[in-house]
């Protein structure tokens, strides 16, 4: 599932590592803090 809890900075870093923008992270990874 793309819905998960995580550190927003780590989520952004992870998505950028996959060649995605942080907006992709917010919309798909659904990073919601801890």
PDBQT receptor file of N, H, CA, C and O in Angstrom, charges set to zero:
ATOM      1  N   UNK A   1       0.837  -1.202   0.000  1.00  0.00    +0.000 N 
ATOM      2  CA  UNK A   1       0.000   0.000   0.000  1.00  0.00    +0.000 C 
ATOM      3  C   UNK A   1       0.870   1.251   0.000  1.00  0.00    +0.000 C 
ATOM      4  O   UNK A   1       1.896   1.277   0.680  1.00  0.00    +0.000 OA
ATOM      5  N   UNK A   2       0.493   2.280  -0.739  1.00  0.00    +0.000 N 
ATOM      6  H   UNK A   2      -0.340   2.258  -1.292  1.00  0.00    +0.000 HD
ATOM      7  CA  UNK A   2       1.278   3.516  -0.752  1.00  0.00    +0.000 C 
ATOM      8  C   UNK A   2       1.045   4.357   0.498  1.00  0.00    +0.000 C 
ATOM      9  O   UNK A   2       1.783   5.310   0.748  1.00  0.00    +0.000 OA
ATOM     10  N   UNK A   3       0.030   4.017   1.283  1.00  0.00    +0.000 N 
ATOM     11  H   UNK A   3      -0.570   3.243   1.080  1.00  0.00    +0.000 HD
ATOM     12  CA  UNK A   3      -0.264   4.783   2.481  1.00  0.00    +0.000 C 
ATOM     13  C   UNK A   3       0.597   4.277   3.623  1.00  0.00    +0.000 C 
ATOM     14  O   UNK A   3       0.554   3.097   3.970  1.00  0.00    +0.000 OA
ATOM     15  N   UNK A   4       1.368   5.164   4.197  1.00  0.00    +0.000 N 
ATOM     16  H   UNK A   4       1.403   6.123   3.915  1.00  0.00    +0.000 HD
ATOM     17  CA  UNK A   4       2.248   4.756   5.277  1.00  0.00    +0.000 C 
ATOM     18  C   UNK A   4       2.669   5.965   6.083  1.00  0.00    +0.000 C 
ATOM     19  O   UNK A   4       2.562   7.102   5.622  1.00  0.00    +0.000 OA
ATOM     20  N   UNK A   5       3.155   5.712   7.302  1.00  0.00    +0.000 N 
ATOM     21  H   UNK A   5       3.243   4.788   7.676  1.00  0.00    +0.000 HD
ATOM     22  CA  UNK A   5       3.681   6.784   8.135  1.00  0.00    +0.000 C 
ATOM     23  C   UNK A   5       5.197   6.786   8.029  1.00  0.00    +0.000 C 
ATOM     24  O   UNK A   5       5.816   5.724   7.962  1.00  0.00    +0.000 OA
ATOM     25  N   UNK A   6       5.791   7.954   8.014  1.00  0.00    +0.000 N 
ATOM     26  H   UNK A   6       5.289   8.817   8.068  1.00  0.00    +0.000 HD
ATOM     27  CA  UNK A   6       7.234   8.063   7.900  1.00  0.00    +0.000 C 
ATOM     28  C   UNK A   6       7.657   9.491   8.192  1.00  0.00    +0.000 C 
ATOM     29  O   UNK A   6       6.830  10.393   8.321  1.00  0.00    +0.000 OA
ATOM     30  N   UNK A   7       8.949   9.672   8.290  1.00  0.00    +0.000 N 
ATOM     31  H   UNK A   7       9.621   8.939   8.185  1.00  0.00    +0.000 HD
ATOM     32  CA  UNK A   7       9.492  11.013   8.435  1.00  0.00    +0.000 C 
ATOM     33  C   UNK A   7       9.394  11.695   7.077  1.00  0.00    +0.000 C 
ATOM     34  O   UNK A   7       9.953  11.184   6.106  1.00  0.00    +0.000 OA
ATOM     35  N   UNK A   8       8.697  12.844   6.967  1.00  0.00    +0.000 N 
ATOM     36  H   UNK A   8       8.243  13.259   7.755  1.00  0.00    +0.000 HD
ATOM     37  CA  UNK A   8       8.512  13.496   5.667  1.00  0.00    +0.000 C 
ATOM     38  C   UNK A   8       9.822  13.743   4.931  1.00  0.00    +0.000 C 
ATOM     39  O   UNK A   8       9.870  13.624   3.706  1.00  0.00    +0.000 OA
ATOM     40  N   UNK A   9      10.873  14.084   5.647  1.00  0.00    +0.000 N 
ATOM     41  H   UNK A   9      10.834  14.181   6.642  1.00  0.00    +0.000 HD
ATOM     42  CA  UNK A   9      12.152  14.331   4.978  1.00  0.00    +0.000 C 
ATOM     43  C   UNK A   9      12.701  13.040   4.393  1.00  0.00    +0.000 C 
ATOM     44  O   UNK A   9      13.234  13.030   3.283  1.00  0.00    +0.000 OA
ATOM     45  N   UNK A  10      12.570  11.949   5.143  1.00  0.00    +0.000 N 
ATOM     46  H   UNK A  10      12.138  11.957   6.045  1.00  0.00    +0.000 HD
ATOM     47  CA  UNK A  10      13.043  10.667   4.635  1.00  0.00    +0.000 C 
ATOM     48  C   UNK A  10      12.235  10.244   3.423  1.00  0.00    +0.000 C 
ATOM     49  O   UNK A  10      12.780   9.695   2.466  1.00  0.00    +0.000 OA
ATOM     50  N   UNK A  11      10.929  10.503   3.467  1.00  0.00    +0.000 N 
ATOM     51  H   UNK A  11      10.487  10.949   4.245  1.00  0.00    +0.000 HD
ATOM     52  CA  UNK A  11      10.056  10.150   2.361  1.00  0.00    +0.000 C 
ATOM     53  C   UNK A  11      10.462  10.915   1.115  1.00  0.00    +0.000 C 
ATOM     54  O   UNK A  11      10.565  10.332   0.035  1.00  0.00    +0.000 OA
ATOM     55  N   UNK A  12      10.691  12.203   1.251  1.00  0.00    +0.000 N 
ATOM     56  H   UNK A  12      10.607  12.676   2.128  1.00  0.00    +0.000 HD
ATOM     57  CA  UNK A  12      11.092  13.022   0.115  1.00  0.00    +0.000 C 
ATOM     58  C   UNK A  12      12.426  12.547  -0.442  1.00  0.00    +0.000 C 
ATOM     59  O   UNK A  12      12.614  12.475  -1.656  1.00  0.00    +0.000 OA
ATOM     60  N   UNK A  13      13.348  12.225   0.458  1.00  0.00    +0.000 N 
ATOM     61  H   UNK A  13      13.195  12.283   1.444  1.00  0.00    +0.000 HD
ATOM     62  CA  UNK A  13      14.664  11.762   0.022  1.00  0.00    +0.000 C 
ATOM     63  C   UNK A  13      14.529  10.450  -0.737  1.00  0.00    +0.000 C 
ATOM     64  O   UNK A  13      15.177  10.250  -1.764  1.00  0.00    +0.000 OA
ATOM     65  N   UNK A  14      13.690   9.559  -0.230  1.00  0.00    +0.000 N 
ATOM     66  H   UNK A  14      13.164   9.720   0.605  1.00  0.00    +0.000 HD
ATOM     67  CA  UNK A  14      13.477   8.269  -0.874  1.00  0.00    +0.000 C 
ATOM     68  C   UNK A  14      12.894   8.447  -2.268  1.00  0.00    +0.000 C 
ATOM     69  O   UNK A  14      13.359   7.821  -3.222  1.00  0.00    +0.000 OA
ATOM     70  N   UNK A  15      11.876   9.300  -2.393  1.00  0.00    +0.000 N 
ATOM     71  H   UNK A  15      11.498   9.808  -1.619  1.00  0.00    +0.000 HD
ATOM     72  CA  UNK A  15      11.238   9.512  -3.689  1.00  0.00    +0.000 C 
ATOM     73  C   UNK A  15      12.188  10.189  -4.660  1.00  0.00    +0.000 C 
ATOM     74  O   UNK A  15      12.194   9.867  -5.848  1.00  0.00    +0.000 OA
ATOM     75  N   UNK A  16      12.990  11.124  -4.168  1.00  0.00    +0.000 N 
ATOM     76  H   UNK A  16      12.985  11.386  -3.203  1.00  0.00    +0.000 HD
ATOM     77  CA  UNK A  16      13.964  11.776  -5.038  1.00  0.00    +0.000 C 
ATOM     78  C   UNK A  16      15.005  10.767  -5.499  1.00  0.00    +0.000 C 
ATOM     79  O   UNK A  16      15.517  10.857  -6.615  1.00  0.00    +0.000 OA
ATOM     80  N   UNK A  17      15.317   9.801  -4.630  1.00  0.00    +0.000 N 
ATOM     81  H   UNK A  17      14.901   9.728  -3.724  1.00  0.00    +0.000 HD
ATOM     82  CA  UNK A  17      16.277   8.767  -4.981  1.00  0.00    +0.000 C 
ATOM     83  C   UNK A  17      15.759   7.884  -6.102  1.00  0.00    +0.000 C 
ATOM     84  O   UNK A  17      16.539   7.276  -6.835  1.00  0.00    +0.000 OA
ATOM     85  N   UNK A  18      14.438   7.814  -6.233  1.00  0.00    +0.000 N 
ATOM     86  H   UNK A  18      13.804   8.308  -5.637  1.00  0.00    +0.000 HD
ATOM     87  CA  UNK A  18      13.827   7.040  -7.297  1.00  0.00    +0.000 C 
ATOM     88  C   UNK A  18      13.556   7.902  -8.530  1.00  0.00    +0.000 C 
ATOM     89  O   UNK A  18      12.959   7.441  -9.503  1.00  0.00    +0.000 OA
ATOM     90  N   UNK A  19      14.003   9.160  -8.476  1.00  0.00    +0.000 N 
ATOM     91  H   UNK A  19      14.488   9.535  -7.685  1.00  0.00    +0.000 HD
ATOM     92  CA  UNK A  19      13.824  10.050  -9.617  1.00  0.00    +0.000 C 
ATOM     93  C   UNK A  19      12.462  10.723  -9.614  1.00  0.00    +0.000 C 
ATOM     94  O   UNK A  19      12.004  11.221 -10.643  1.00  0.00    +0.000 OA
ATOM     95  N   UNK A  20      11.816  10.735  -8.446  1.00  0.00    +0.000 N 
ATOM     96  H   UNK A  20      12.188  10.330  -7.611  1.00  0.00    +0.000 HD
ATOM     97  CA  UNK A  20      10.511  11.372  -8.349  1.00  0.00    +0.000 C 
ATOM     98  C   UNK A  20      10.640  12.700  -7.626  1.00  0.00    +0.000 C 
ATOM     99  O   UNK A  20      11.584  12.914  -6.865  1.00  0.00    +0.000 OA
ATOM    100  N   UNK A  21       9.677  13.598  -7.869  1.00  0.00    +0.000 N 
ATOM    101  H   UNK A  21       8.911  13.424  -8.487  1.00  0.00    +0.000 HD
ATOM    102  CA  UNK A  21       9.675  14.876  -7.169  1.00  0.00    +0.000 C 
ATOM    103  C   UNK A  21       8.980  14.715  -5.823  1.00  0.00    +0.000 C 
ATOM    104  O   UNK A  21       8.290  13.724  -5.587  1.00  0.00    +0.000 OA
ATOM    105  N   UNK A  22       9.166  15.695  -4.945  1.00  0.00    +0.000 N 
ATOM    106  H   UNK A  22       9.726  16.501  -5.137  1.00  0.00    +0.000 HD
ATOM    107  CA  UNK A  22       8.556  15.617  -3.627  1.00  0.00    +0.000 C 
ATOM    108  C   UNK A  22       7.036  15.669  -3.721  1.00  0.00    +0.000 C 
ATOM    109  O   UNK A  22       6.345  15.163  -2.836  1.00  0.00    +0.000 OA
ATOM    110  N   UNK A  23       6.511  16.271  -4.774  1.00  0.00    +0.000 N 
ATOM    111  H   UNK A  23       7.072  16.682  -5.492  1.00  0.00    +0.000 HD
ATOM    112  CA  UNK A  23       5.060  16.302  -4.929  1.00  0.00    +0.000 C 
ATOM    113  C   UNK A  23       4.544  14.903  -5.203  1.00  0.00    +0.000 C 
ATOM    114  O   UNK A  23       3.446  14.543  -4.776  1.00  0.00    +0.000 OA
ATOM    115  N   UNK A  24       5.335  14.116  -5.914  1.00  0.00    +0.000 N 
ATOM    116  H   UNK A  24       6.226  14.408  -6.261  1.00  0.00    +0.000 HD
ATOM    117  CA  UNK A  24       4.986  12.709  -6.138  1.00  0.00    +0.000 C 
ATOM    118  C   UNK A  24       4.942  11.993  -4.797  1.00  0.00    +0.000 C 
ATOM    119  O   UNK A  24       4.057  11.180  -4.532  1.00  0.00    +0.000 OA
ATOM    120  N   UNK A  25       5.919  12.317  -3.962  1.00  0.00    +0.000 N 
ATOM    121  H   UNK A  25       6.638  12.978  -4.178  1.00  0.00    +0.000 HD
ATOM    122  CA  UNK A  25       5.974  11.722  -2.631  1.00  0.00    +0.000 C 
ATOM    123  C   UNK A  25       4.706  12.031  -1.859  1.00  0.00    +0.000 C 
ATOM    124  O   UNK A  25       4.109  11.133  -1.265  1.00  0.00    +0.000 OA
ATOM    125  N   UNK A  26       4.291  13.272  -1.858  1.00  0.00    +0.000 N 
ATOM    126  H   UNK A  26       4.775  14.001  -2.341  1.00  0.00    +0.000 HD
ATOM    127  CA  UNK A  26       3.118  13.689  -1.101  1.00  0.00    +0.000 C 
ATOM    128  C   UNK A  26       1.850  13.031  -1.627  1.00  0.00    +0.000 C 
ATOM    129  O   UNK A  26       0.963  12.675  -0.852  1.00  0.00    +0.000 OA
ATOM    130  N   UNK A  27       1.765  12.867  -2.950  1.00  0.00    +0.000 N 
ATOM    131  H   UNK A  27       2.487  13.156  -3.580  1.00  0.00    +0.000 HD
ATOM    132  CA  UNK A  27       0.540  12.366  -3.547  1.00  0.00    +0.000 C 
ATOM    133  C   UNK A  27       0.472  10.850  -3.550  1.00  0.00    +0.000 C 
ATOM    134  O   UNK A  27      -0.611  10.281  -3.413  1.00  0.00    +0.000 OA
ATOM    135  N   UNK A  28       1.617  10.184  -3.704  1.00  0.00    +0.000 N 
ATOM    136  H   UNK A  28       2.496  10.647  -3.815  1.00  0.00    +0.000 HD
ATOM    137  CA  UNK A  28       1.616   8.740  -3.867  1.00  0.00    +0.000 C 
ATOM    138  C   UNK A  28       2.083   8.016  -2.611  1.00  0.00    +0.000 C 
ATOM    139  O   UNK A  28       1.457   7.050  -2.173  1.00  0.00    +0.000 OA
ATOM    140  N   UNK A  29       3.192   8.491  -2.029  1.00  0.00    +0.000 N 
ATOM    141  H   UNK A  29       3.701   9.276  -2.384  1.00  0.00    +0.000 HD
ATOM    142  CA  UNK A  29       3.695   7.838  -0.833  1.00  0.00    +0.000 C 
ATOM    143  C   UNK A  29       2.834   8.178   0.376  1.00  0.00    +0.000 C 
ATOM    144  O   UNK A  29       2.812   7.438   1.359  1.00  0.00    +0.000 OA
ATOM    145  N   UNK A  30       2.120   9.308   0.299  1.00  0.00    +0.000 N 
ATOM    146  H   UNK A  30       2.138   9.909  -0.500  1.00  0.00    +0.000 HD
ATOM    147  CA  UNK A  30       1.239   9.731   1.382  1.00  0.00    +0.000 C 
ATOM    148  C   UNK A  30       1.982   9.805   2.708  1.00  0.00    +0.000 C 
ATOM    149  O   UNK A  30       1.531   9.272   3.722  1.00  0.00    +0.000 OA
ATOM    150  N   UNK A  31       3.110  10.465   2.680  1.00  0.00    +0.000 N 
ATOM    151  H   UNK A  31       3.476  10.897   1.856  1.00  0.00    +0.000 HD
ATOM    152  CA  UNK A  31       3.890  10.613   3.896  1.00  0.00    +0.000 C 
ATOM    153  C   UNK A  31       3.128  11.502   4.872  1.00  0.00    +0.000 C 
ATOM    154  O   UNK A  31       2.763  12.630   4.541  1.00  0.00    +0.000 OA
ATOM    155  N   UNK A  32       2.892  10.988   6.073  1.00  0.00    +0.000 N 
ATOM    156  H   UNK A  32       3.188  10.072   6.342  1.00  0.00    +0.000 HD
ATOM    157  CA  UNK A  32       2.018  11.687   7.018  1.00  0.00    +0.000 C 
ATOM    158  C   UNK A  32       2.699  11.960   8.349  1.00  0.00    +0.000 C 
ATOM    159  O   UNK A  32       2.035  12.030   9.383  1.00  0.00    +0.000 OA
ATOM    160  N   UNK A  33       4.003  12.114   8.333  1.00  0.00    +0.000 N 
ATOM    161  H   UNK A  33       4.542  12.057   7.493  1.00  0.00    +0.000 HD
ATOM    162  CA  UNK A  33       4.702  12.306   9.585  1.00  0.00    +0.000 C 
ATOM    163  C   UNK A  33       4.921  10.976  10.281  1.00  0.00    +0.000 C 
ATOM    164  O   UNK A  33       4.791   9.921   9.661  1.00  0.00    +0.000 OA
ATOM    165  N   UNK A  34       5.250  11.016  11.555  1.00  0.00    +0.000 N 
ATOM    166  H   UNK A  34       5.355  11.873  12.059  1.00  0.00    +0.000 HD
ATOM    167  CA  UNK A  34       5.552   9.767  12.257  1.00  0.00    +0.000 C 
ATOM    168  C   UNK A  34       4.300   8.968  12.501  1.00  0.00    +0.000 C 
ATOM    169  O   UNK A  34       4.364   7.884  13.081  1.00  0.00    +0.000 OA
TER     170      UNK A  34
